[in-house]
Amino acid sequence: QVQLVESGGGLVQAGGSLRLSCAASGRTFSSYAMGWFRQAPGKEREFVAGIDWSGSSTYYGDSVKGRFTISRDNAKNTVFLQMNSLKPEDTAVYYCAARFTRSGVILTTTRGYDYWGQGTQVTVSQ
């Protein structure tokens, strides 16, 4: 069982930056691939970024490539999402997710993840 708690969301102007954190409970964090998803009002939950258990492999959704960076610190049981050059269309609730695996495969669908955080709101103004 893994519990995930996101933090770092807020209100930022377009062009600004935010850094989201996701703290995980448990001693087996390094056995989990991690992902960030987001969901805007009236839209489906969308894959943003994923990272494998070791941090050596990452993958990004097309809409955030070159602007967002996912990373992890296994010693601190935390995964991060650095978001730069934010746009109003990035406004959404951002969710952290965990998948129990030590393969290098990063899944981009919600069904691929076993545990979810409660989400943190990111709002980007014009």
N, CA, C and O atoms as a GROMACS GRO file, in nm:
protein
  504
    1GLN      N    1   0.085  -0.119   0.000
    1GLN     CA    2   0.000   0.000   0.000
    1GLN      C    3   0.089   0.124   0.000
    1GLN      O    4   0.186   0.133   0.076
    2VAL      N    5   0.056   0.218  -0.084
    2VAL     CA    6   0.130   0.344  -0.093
    2VAL      C    7   0.031   0.458  -0.080
    2VAL      O    8  -0.074   0.458  -0.144
    3GLN      N    9   0.064   0.554   0.002
    3GLN     CA   10  -0.016   0.677   0.010
    3GLN      C   11   0.063   0.791  -0.050
    3GLN      O   12   0.182   0.806  -0.023
    4LEU      N   13  -0.003   0.869  -0.132
    4LEU     CA   14   0.062   0.977  -0.206
    4LEU      C   15  -0.002   1.110  -0.168
    4LEU      O   16  -0.124   1.123  -0.162
    5VAL      N   17   0.083   1.210  -0.143
    5VAL     CA   18   0.034   1.342  -0.107
    5VAL      C   19   0.106   1.446  -0.193
    5VAL      O   20   0.227   1.462  -0.186
    6GLU      N   21   0.027   1.515  -0.276
    6GLU     CA   22   0.082   1.620  -0.362
    6GLU      C   23   0.084   1.754  -0.290
    6GLU      O   24   0.006   1.780  -0.199
    7SER      N   25   0.177   1.838  -0.333
    7SER     CA   26   0.185   1.975  -0.283
    7SER      C   27   0.253   2.061  -0.388
    7SER      O   28   0.312   2.010  -0.483
    8GLY      N   29   0.242   2.193  -0.368
    8GLY     CA   30   0.313   2.286  -0.456
    8GLY      C   31   0.226   2.355  -0.559
    8GLY      O   32   0.274   2.441  -0.633
    9GLY      N   33   0.099   2.319  -0.565
    9GLY     CA   34   0.011   2.387  -0.658
    9GLY      C   35  -0.017   2.529  -0.616
    9GLY      O   36   0.018   2.571  -0.505
   10GLY      N   37  -0.082   2.604  -0.705
   10GLY     CA   38  -0.116   2.742  -0.673
   10GLY      C   39  -0.154   2.820  -0.795
   10GLY      O   40  -0.180   2.764  -0.902
   11LEU      N   41  -0.156   2.952  -0.779
   11LEU     CA   42  -0.189   3.044  -0.887
   11LEU      C   43  -0.062   3.110  -0.938
   11LEU      O   44   0.018   3.161  -0.859
   12VAL      N   45  -0.044   3.108  -1.069
   12VAL     CA   46   0.076   3.166  -1.129
   12VAL      C   47   0.037   3.233  -1.260
   12VAL      O   48  -0.059   3.192  -1.326
   13GLN      N   49   0.110   3.336  -1.297
   13GLN     CA   50   0.084   3.402  -1.425
   13GLN      C   51   0.145   3.322  -1.540
   13GLN      O   52   0.241   3.247  -1.523
   14ALA      N   53   0.087   3.340  -1.656
   14ALA     CA   54   0.140   3.275  -1.775
   14ALA      C   55   0.288   3.309  -1.792
   14ALA      O   56   0.330   3.423  -1.774
   15GLY      N   57   0.366   3.207  -1.829
   15GLY     CA   58   0.510   3.224  -1.841
   15GLY      C   59   0.587   3.193  -1.715
   15GLY      O   60   0.710   3.182  -1.717
   16GLY      N   61   0.516   3.177  -1.605
   16GLY     CA   62   0.580   3.149  -1.478
   16GLY      C   63   0.608   3.001  -1.458
   16GLY      O   64   0.589   2.919  -1.547
   17SER      N   65   0.655   2.969  -1.337
   17SER     CA   66   0.696   2.833  -1.304
   17SER      C   67   0.636   2.790  -1.172
   17SER      O   68   0.608   2.872  -1.084
   18LEU      N   69   0.616   2.659  -1.159
   18LEU     CA   70   0.579   2.596  -1.033
   18LEU      C   71   0.650   2.462  -1.024
   18LEU      O   72   0.684   2.400  -1.125
   19ARG      N   73   0.672   2.420  -0.901
   19ARG     CA   74   0.730   2.288  -0.879
   19ARG      C   75   0.638   2.208  -0.789
   19ARG      O   76   0.615   2.243  -0.673
   20LEU      N   77   0.584   2.101  -0.843
   20LEU     CA   78   0.498   2.013  -0.766
   20LEU      C   79   0.581   1.902  -0.702
   20LEU      O   80   0.679   1.855  -0.758
   21SER      N   81   0.538   1.863  -0.584
   21SER     CA   82   0.601   1.750  -0.514
   21SER      C   83   0.495   1.646  -0.481
   21SER      O   84   0.378   1.679  -0.462
   22CYS      N   85   0.538   1.522  -0.476
   22CYS     CA   86   0.450   1.413  -0.436
   22CYS      C   87   0.528   1.325  -0.338
   22CYS      O   88   0.624   1.259  -0.376
   23ALA      N   89   0.484   1.327  -0.214
   23ALA     CA   90   0.550   1.249  -0.111
   23ALA      C   91   0.478   1.116  -0.094
   23ALA      O   92   0.355   1.112  -0.081
   24ALA      N   93   0.554   1.008  -0.094
   24ALA     CA   94   0.497   0.874  -0.083
   24ALA      C   95   0.532   0.811   0.051
   24ALA      O   96   0.642   0.828   0.103
   25SER      N   97   0.437   0.739   0.105
   25SER     CA   98   0.462   0.664   0.228
   25SER      C   99   0.519   0.527   0.193
   25SER      O  100   0.515   0.486   0.077
   26GLY      N  101   0.571   0.458   0.292
   26GLY     CA  102   0.618   0.323   0.267
   26GLY      C  103   0.766   0.316   0.238
   26GLY      O  104   0.829   0.416   0.203
   27ARG      N  105   0.823   0.196   0.252
   27ARG     CA  106   0.967   0.178   0.235
   27ARG      C  107   1.004   0.123   0.099
   27ARG      O  108   1.122   0.097   0.074
   28THR      N  109   0.906   0.103   0.010
   28THR     CA  110   0.935   0.042  -0.119
   28THR      C  111   0.916   0.140  -0.234
   28THR      O  112   0.885   0.098  -0.345
   29PHE      N  113   0.934   0.267  -0.208
   29PHE     CA  114   0.912   0.369  -0.310
   29PHE      C  115   0.993   0.341  -0.435
   29PHE      O  116   0.947   0.366  -0.546
   30SER      N  117   1.114   0.289  -0.418
   30SER     CA  118   1.200   0.265  -0.534
   30SER      C  119   1.151   0.148  -0.619
   30SER      O  120   1.211   0.119  -0.723
   31SER      N  121   1.046   0.080  -0.578
   31SER     CA  122   0.987  -0.027  -0.660
   31SER      C  123   0.870   0.021  -0.743
   31SER      O  124   0.802  -0.059  -0.806
   32TYR      N  125   0.847   0.151  -0.742
   32TYR     CA  126   0.731   0.207  -0.812
   32TYR      C  127   0.773   0.300  -0.924
   32TYR      O  128   0.857   0.388  -0.905
   33ALA      N  129   0.712   0.280  -1.040
   33ALA     CA  130   0.716   0.384  -1.142
   33ALA      C  131   0.614   0.490  -1.102
   33ALA      O  132   0.511   0.458  -1.042
   34MET      N  133   0.643   0.614  -1.134
   34MET     CA  134   0.556   0.724  -1.092
   34MET      C  135   0.509   0.804  -1.212
   34MET      O  136   0.578   0.816  -1.313
   35GLY      N  137   0.391   0.859  -1.199
   35GLY     CA  138   0.338   0.941  -1.307
   35GLY      C  139   0.267   1.063  -1.254
   35GLY      O  140   0.219   1.065  -1.141
   36TRP      N  141   0.261   1.164  -1.337
   36TRP     CA  142   0.179   1.283  -1.311
   36TRP      C  143   0.071   1.289  -1.419
   36TRP      O  144   0.099   1.274  -1.538
   37PHE      N  145  -0.050   1.312  -1.376
   37PHE     CA  146  -0.164   1.332  -1.464
   37PHE      C  147  -0.231   1.463  -1.426
   37PHE      O  148  -0.205   1.518  -1.319
   38ARG      N  149  -0.315   1.513  -1.514
   38ARG     CA  150  -0.392   1.632  -1.481
   38ARG      C  151  -0.532   1.622  -1.537
   38ARG      O  152  -0.557   1.550  -1.634
   39GLN      N  153  -0.622   1.694  -1.474
   39GLN     CA  154  -0.761   1.692  -1.518
   39GLN      C  155  -0.820   1.831  -1.506
   39GLN      O  156  -0.830   1.888  -1.397
   40ALA      N  157  -0.859   1.885  -1.621
   40ALA     CA  158  -0.926   2.014  -1.624
   40ALA      C  159  -1.077   1.992  -1.618
   40ALA      O  160  -1.125   1.883  -1.651
   41PRO      N  161  -1.153   2.093  -1.576
   41PRO     CA  162  -1.298   2.077  -1.565
   41PRO      C  163  -1.361   2.033  -1.696
   41PRO      O  164  -1.336   2.093  -1.801
   42GLY      N  165  -1.442   1.929  -1.691
   42GLY     CA  166  -1.511   1.880  -1.809
   42GLY      C  167  -1.426   1.798  -1.904
   42GLY      O  168  -1.472   1.758  -2.011
   43LYS      N  169  -1.302   1.771  -1.865
   43LYS     CA  170  -1.213   1.693  -1.952
   43LYS      C  171  -1.169   1.565  -1.883
   43LYS      O  172  -1.178   1.552  -1.761
   44GLU      N  173  -1.120   1.471  -1.963
   44GLU     CA  174  -1.068   1.347  -1.908
   44GLU      C  175  -0.931   1.370  -1.844
   44GLU      O  176  -0.861   1.466  -1.876
   45ARG      N  177  -0.895   1.279  -1.753
   45ARG     CA  178  -0.763   1.288  -1.692
   45ARG      C  179  -0.658   1.257  -1.798
   45ARG      O  180  -0.669   1.160  -1.874
   46GLU      N  181  -0.556   1.341  -1.802
   46GLU     CA  182  -0.456   1.339  -1.910
   46GLU      C  183  -0.318   1.308  -1.854
   46GLU      O  184  -0.279   1.361  -1.750
   47PHE      N  185  -0.244   1.222  -1.923
   47PHE     CA  186  -0.107   1.193  -1.885
   47PHE      C  187  -0.018   1.316  -1.908
   47PHE      O  188  -0.026   1.380  -2.013
   48VAL      N  189   0.065   1.346  -1.809
   48VAL     CA  190   0.156   1.459  -1.819
   48VAL      C  191   0.302   1.410  -1.832
   48VAL      O  192   0.373   1.448  -1.925
   49ALA      N  193   0.343   1.327  -1.737
   49ALA     CA  194   0.483   1.281  -1.736
   49ALA      C  195   0.493   1.155  -1.652
   49ALA      O  196   0.413   1.132  -1.561
   50GLY      N  197   0.594   1.073  -1.684
   50GLY     CA  198   0.618   0.952  -1.607
   50GLY      C  199   0.767   0.928  -1.592
   50GLY      O  200   0.848   0.976  -1.671
   51ILE      N  201   0.802   0.853  -1.488
   51ILE     CA  202   0.941   0.823  -1.459
   51ILE      C  203   0.950   0.681  -1.406
   51ILE      O  204   0.864   0.637  -1.329
   52ASP      N  205   1.054   0.609  -1.447
   52ASP     CA  206   1.065   0.471  -1.400
   52ASP      C  207   1.120   0.467  -1.258
   52ASP      O  208   1.152   0.570  -1.200
   53TRP      N  209   1.130   0.347  -1.202
   53TRP     CA  210   1.165   0.332  -1.061
   53TRP      C  211   1.301   0.391  -1.027
   53TRP      O  212   1.322   0.438  -0.916
   54SER      N  213   1.395   0.389  -1.123
   54SER     CA  214   1.531   0.434  -1.095
   54SER      C  215   1.552   0.582  -1.127
   54SER      O  216   1.649   0.642  -1.081
   55GLY      N  217   1.462   0.639  -1.205
   55GLY     CA  218   1.480   0.776  -1.249
   55GLY      C  219   1.555   0.789  -1.380
   55GLY      O  220   1.577   0.900  -1.428
   56SER      N  221   1.596   0.676  -1.437
   56SER     CA  222   1.677   0.682  -1.558
   56SER      C  223   1.596   0.696  -1.686
   56SER      O  224   1.649   0.730  -1.791
   57SER      N  225   1.468   0.671  -1.676
   57SER     CA  226   1.381   0.679  -1.794
   57SER      C  227   1.261   0.768  -1.764
   57SER      O  228   1.195   0.753  -1.661
   58THR      N  229   1.235   0.861  -1.855
   58THR     CA  230   1.121   0.951  -1.840
   58THR      C  231   1.044   0.959  -1.971
   58THR      O  232   1.096   0.927  -2.078
   59TYR      N  233   0.920   1.003  -1.959
   59TYR     CA  234   0.837   1.018  -2.079
   59TYR      C  235   0.738   1.130  -2.052
   59TYR      O  236   0.692   1.148  -1.939
   60TYR      N  237   0.705   1.208  -2.159
   60TYR     CA  238   0.620   1.325  -2.142
   60TYR      C  239   0.505   1.327  -2.242
   60TYR      O  240   0.517   1.276  -2.354
   61GLY      N  241   0.397   1.385  -2.200
   61GLY     CA  242   0.288   1.411  -2.292
   61GLY      C  243   0.328   1.519  -2.391
   61GLY      O  244   0.410   1.606  -2.358
   62ASP      N  245   0.273   1.516  -2.510
   62ASP     CA  246   0.315   1.610  -2.615
   62ASP      C  247   0.295   1.754  -2.575
   62ASP      O  248   0.374   1.840  -2.613
   63SER      N  249   0.191   1.782  -2.498
   63SER     CA  250   0.159   1.921  -2.466
   63SER      C  251   0.256   1.984  -2.367
   63SER      O  252   0.255   2.106  -2.350
   64VAL      N  253   0.339   1.904  -2.301
   64VAL     CA  254   0.429   1.959  -2.199
   64VAL      C  255   0.576   1.936  -2.231
   64VAL      O  256   0.663   1.983  -2.158
   65LYS      N  257   0.605   1.865  -2.338
   65LYS     CA  258   0.744   1.838  -2.374
   65LYS      C  259   0.823   1.966  -2.389
   65LYS      O  260   0.778   2.061  -2.453
   66GLY      N  261   0.941   1.969  -2.329
   66GLY     CA  262   1.027   2.086  -2.337
   66GLY      C  263   0.997   2.192  -2.233
   66GLY      O  264   1.074   2.286  -2.216
   67ARG      N  265   0.885   2.177  -2.161
   67ARG     CA  266   0.848   2.277  -2.058
   67ARG      C  267   0.847   2.215  -1.918
   67ARG      O  268   0.881   2.282  -1.821
   68PHE      N  269   0.810   2.090  -1.907
   68PHE     CA  270   0.799   2.023  -1.778
   68PHE      C  271   0.910   1.920  -1.764
   68PHE      O  272   0.956   1.861  -1.862
   69THR      N  273   0.953   1.898  -1.640
   69THR     CA  274   1.055   1.798  -1.611
   69THR      C  275   1.013   1.718  -1.488
   69THR      O  276   0.983   1.774  -1.383
   70ILE      N  277   1.012   1.586  -1.503
   70ILE     CA  278   0.981   1.498  -1.391
   70ILE      C  279   1.112   1.442  -1.336
   70ILE      O  280   1.204   1.409  -1.411
   71SER      N  281   1.119   1.431  -1.205
   71SER     CA  282   1.237   1.374  -1.140
   71SER      C  283   1.193   1.307  -1.010
   71SER      O  284   1.080   1.324  -0.966
   72ARG      N  285   1.284   1.233  -0.950
   72ARG     CA  286   1.250   1.167  -0.824
   72ARG      C  287   1.372   1.158  -0.735
   72ARG      O  288   1.487   1.158  -0.781
   73ASP      N  289   1.345   1.151  -0.606
   73ASP     CA  290   1.449   1.131  -0.506
   73ASP      C  291   1.405   1.011  -0.422
   73ASP      O  292   1.321   1.024  -0.333
   74ASN      N  293   1.462   0.896  -0.451
   74ASN     CA  294   1.418   0.774  -0.383
   74ASN      C  295   1.455   0.774  -0.235
   74ASN      O  296   1.388   0.710  -0.154
   75ALA      N  297   1.560   0.846  -0.200
   75ALA     CA  298   1.599   0.854  -0.059
   75ALA      C  299   1.496   0.932   0.023
   75ALA      O  300   1.484   0.913   0.144
   76LYS      N  301   1.423   1.021  -0.045
   76LYS     CA  302   1.323   1.103   0.023
   76LYS      C  303   1.181   1.062  -0.013
   76LYS      O  304   1.085   1.130   0.025
   77ASN      N  305   1.166   0.952  -0.087
   77ASN     CA  306   1.033   0.903  -0.125
   77ASN      C  307   0.948   1.012  -0.191
   77ASN      O  308   0.830   1.027  -0.161
   78THR      N  309   1.009   1.086  -0.281
   78THR     CA  310   0.941   1.201  -0.340
   78THR      C  311   0.964   1.205  -0.491
   78THR      O  312   1.073   1.177  -0.540
   79VAL      N  313   0.859   1.241  -0.563
   79VAL     CA  314   0.870   1.268  -0.706
   79VAL      C  315   0.830   1.412  -0.729
   79VAL      O  316   0.743   1.466  -0.661
   80PHE      N  317   0.895   1.475  -0.826
   80PHE     CA  318   0.875   1.618  -0.852
   80PHE      C  319   0.828   1.639  -0.995
   80PHE      O  320   0.853   1.557  -1.084
   81LEU      N  321   0.761   1.751  -1.015
   81LEU     CA  322   0.727   1.796  -1.149
   81LEU      C  323   0.760   1.944  -1.157
   81LEU      O  324   0.688   2.027  -1.101
   82GLN      N  325   0.867   1.976  -1.227
   82GLN     CA  326   0.905   2.115  -1.249
   82GLN      C  327   0.832   2.164  -1.374
   82GLN      O  328   0.847   2.107  -1.482
   83MET      N  329   0.754   2.268  -1.358
   83MET     CA  330   0.672   2.320  -1.467
   83MET      C  331   0.717   2.461  -1.501
   83MET      O  332   0.704   2.552  -1.419
   84ASN      N  333   0.769   2.479  -1.620
   84ASN     CA  334   0.815   2.609  -1.666
   84ASN      C  335   0.731   2.657  -1.784
   84ASN      O  336   0.659   2.578  -1.846
   85SER      N  337   0.741   2.784  -1.813
   85SER     CA  338   0.669   2.844  -1.926
   85SER      C  339   0.521   2.804  -1.923
   85SER      O  340   0.465   2.760  -2.023
   86LEU      N  341   0.461   2.820  -1.810
   86LEU     CA  342   0.322   2.777  -1.793
   86LEU      C  343   0.227   2.858  -1.880
   86LEU      O  344   0.246   2.977  -1.904
   87LYS      N  345   0.124   2.789  -1.925
   87LYS     CA  346   0.023   2.849  -2.011
   87LYS      C  347  -0.114   2.834  -1.944
   87LYS      O  348  -0.133   2.746  -1.860
   88PRO      N  349  -0.209   2.919  -1.979
   88PRO     CA  350  -0.344   2.906  -1.920
   88PRO      C  351  -0.403   2.766  -1.942
   88PRO      O  352  -0.479   2.718  -1.859
   89GLU      N  353  -0.369   2.704  -2.052
   89GLU     CA  354  -0.423   2.570  -2.080
   89GLU      C  355  -0.361   2.462  -1.991
   89GLU      O  356  -0.404   2.346  -1.996
   90ASP      N  357  -0.262   2.496  -1.912
   90ASP     CA  358  -0.208   2.402  -1.814
   90ASP      C  359  -0.291   2.399  -1.686
   90ASP      O  360  -0.267   2.316  -1.598
   91THR      N  361  -0.388   2.488  -1.676
   91THR     CA  362  -0.474   2.492  -1.558
   91THR      C  363  -0.549   2.361  -1.542
   91THR      O  364  -0.619   2.317  -1.633
   92ALA      N  365  -0.535   2.299  -1.424
   92ALA     CA  366  -0.597   2.170  -1.398
   92ALA      C  367  -0.566   2.128  -1.255
   92ALA      O  368  -0.485   2.190  -1.186
   93VAL      N  369  -0.630   2.021  -1.213
   93VAL     CA  370  -0.588   1.952  -1.091
   93VAL      C  371  -0.483   1.850  -1.133
   93VAL      O  372  -0.506   1.770  -1.224
   94TYR      N  373  -0.370   1.854  -1.066
   94TYR     CA  374  -0.260   1.764  -1.099
   94TYR      C  375  -0.254   1.650  -0.996
   94TYR      O  376  -0.258   1.672  -0.875
   95TYR      N  377  -0.246   1.529  -1.048
   95TYR     CA  378  -0.246   1.409  -0.965
   95TYR      C  379  -0.115   1.332  -0.981
   95TYR      O  380  -0.059   1.321  -1.090
   96CYS      N  381  -0.069   1.281  -0.871
   96CYS     CA  382   0.046   1.192  -0.868
   96CYS      C  383  -0.006   1.048  -0.864
   96CYS      O  384  -0.108   1.021  -0.800
   97ALA      N  385   0.062   0.956  -0.932
   97ALA     CA  386   0.018   0.817  -0.936
   97ALA      C  387   0.139   0.724  -0.929
   97ALA      O  388   0.249   0.760  -0.970
   98ALA      N  389   0.115   0.605  -0.875
   98ALA     CA  390   0.223   0.507  -0.858
   98ALA      C  391   0.183   0.373  -0.916
   98ALA      O  392   0.068   0.330  -0.907
   99ARG      N  393   0.281   0.306  -0.976
   99ARG     CA  394   0.260   0.174  -1.035
   99ARG      C  395   0.372   0.083  -0.985
   99ARG      O  396   0.489   0.116  -0.999
  100PHE      N  397   0.334  -0.030  -0.926
  100PHE     CA  398   0.432  -0.120  -0.868
  100PHE      C  399   0.500  -0.198  -0.980
  100PHE      O  400   0.442  -0.292  -1.036
  101THR      N  401   0.622  -0.158  -1.014
  101THR     CA  402   0.698  -0.227  -1.117
  101THR      C  403   0.843  -0.182  -1.114
  101THR      O  404   0.873  -0.068  -1.078
  102ARG      N  405   0.933  -0.271  -1.152
  102ARG     CA  406   1.072  -0.235  -1.171
  102ARG      C  407   1.113  -0.253  -1.317
  102ARG      O  408   1.231  -0.262  -1.349
  103SER      N  409   1.012  -0.259  -1.404
  103SER     CA  410   1.045  -0.257  -1.546
  103SER      C  411   1.071  -0.112  -1.585
  103SER      O  412   1.042  -0.021  -1.509
  104GLY      N  413   1.124  -0.092  -1.702
  104GLY     CA  414   1.151   0.043  -1.749
  104GLY      C  415   1.037   0.102  -1.828
  104GLY      O  416   1.049   0.211  -1.884
  105VAL      N  417   0.924   0.029  -1.832
  105VAL     CA  418   0.810   0.074  -1.912
  105VAL      C  419   0.734   0.182  -1.836
  105VAL      O  420   0.704   0.166  -1.718
  106ILE      N  421   0.702   0.289  -1.903
  106ILE     CA  422   0.624   0.398  -1.844
  106ILE      C  423   0.487   0.399  -1.913
  106ILE      O  424   0.479   0.420  -2.034
  107LEU      N  425   0.384   0.378  -1.838
  107LEU     CA  426   0.249   0.376  -1.893
  107LEU      C  427   0.188   0.515  -1.893
  107LEU      O  428   0.218   0.597  -1.807
  108THR      N  429   0.103   0.539  -1.991
  108THR     CA  430   0.044   0.672  -2.005
  108THR      C  431  -0.107   0.674  -1.983
  108THR      O  432  -0.171   0.777  -2.001
  109THR      N  433  -0.164   0.560  -1.943
  109THR     CA  434  -0.307   0.555  -1.916
  109THR      C  435  -0.333   0.544  -1.766
  109THR      O  436  -0.251   0.491  -1.692
  110THR      N  437  -0.447   0.596  -1.725
  110THR     CA  438  -0.480   0.592  -1.582
  110THR      C  439  -0.494   0.450  -1.531
  110THR      O  440  -0.466   0.423  -1.414
  111ARG      N  441  -0.536   0.358  -1.618
  111ARG     CA  442  -0.556   0.219  -1.574
  111ARG      C  443  -0.424   0.151  -1.538
  111ARG      O  444  -0.423   0.048  -1.471
  112GLY      N  445  -0.314   0.210  -1.582
  112GLY     CA  446  -0.186   0.147  -1.555
  112GLY      C  447  -0.130   0.173  -1.416
  112GLY      O  448  -0.027   0.118  -1.379
  113TYR      N  449  -0.198   0.257  -1.338
  113TYR     CA  450  -0.146   0.297  -1.209
  113TYR      C  451  -0.233   0.244  -1.095
  113TYR      O  452  -0.355   0.238  -1.105
  114ASP      N  453  -0.165   0.207  -0.988
  114ASP     CA  454  -0.231   0.139  -0.878
  114ASP      C  455  -0.277   0.234  -0.767
  114ASP      O  456  -0.377   0.207  -0.700
  115TYR      N  457  -0.205   0.343  -0.746
  115TYR     CA  458  -0.234   0.433  -0.637
  115TYR      C  459  -0.233   0.577  -0.686
  115TYR      O  460  -0.160   0.614  -0.777
  116TRP      N  461  -0.318   0.658  -0.622
  116TRP     CA  462  -0.336   0.797  -0.663
  116TRP      C  463  -0.337   0.889  -0.542
  116TRP      O  464  -0.384   0.852  -0.434
  117GLY      N  465  -0.284   1.010  -0.562
  117GLY     CA  466  -0.297   1.113  -0.461
  117GLY      C  467  -0.428   1.186  -0.475
  117GLY      O  468  -0.509   1.154  -0.562
  118GLN      N  469  -0.449   1.284  -0.388
  118GLN     CA  470  -0.576   1.357  -0.386
  118GLN      C  471  -0.577   1.474  -0.484
  118GLN      O  472  -0.683   1.530  -0.512
  119GLY      N  473  -0.463   1.510  -0.536
  119GLY     CA  474  -0.455   1.616  -0.636
  119GLY      C  475  -0.420   1.751  -0.577
  119GLY      O  476  -0.447   1.778  -0.460
  120THR      N  477  -0.360   1.836  -0.659
  120THR     CA  478  -0.329   1.974  -0.621
  120THR      C  479  -0.365   2.064  -0.737
  120THR      O  480  -0.334   2.033  -0.852
  121GLN      N  481  -0.431   2.176  -0.706
  121GLN     CA  482  -0.480   2.266  -0.810
  121GLN      C  483  -0.368   2.356  -0.862
  121GLN      O  484  -0.293   2.416  -0.784
  122VAL      N  485  -0.358   2.363  -0.993
  122VAL     CA  486  -0.268   2.458  -1.059
  122VAL      C  487  -0.353   2.548  -1.147
  122VAL      O  488  -0.427   2.500  -1.233
  123THR      N  489  -0.342   2.678  -1.125
  123THR     CA  490  -0.417   2.775  -1.204
  123THR      C  491  -0.320   2.873  -1.265
  123THR      O  492  -0.240   2.935  -1.196
  124VAL      N  493  -0.327   2.886  -1.398
  124VAL     CA  494  -0.239   2.977  -1.470
  124VAL      C  495  -0.324   3.088  -1.530
  124VAL      O  496  -0.413   3.062  -1.611
  125SER      N  497  -0.296   3.211  -1.490
  125SER     CA  498  -0.373   3.325  -1.538
  125SER      C  499  -0.305   3.389  -1.658
  125SER      O  500  -0.185   3.371  -1.681
  126GLN      N  501  -0.384   3.464  -1.734
  126GLN     CA  502  -0.331   3.531  -1.852
  126GLN      C  503  -0.231   3.638  -1.815
  126GLN      O  504  -0.176   3.705  -1.902
   0.00000   0.00000   0.00000
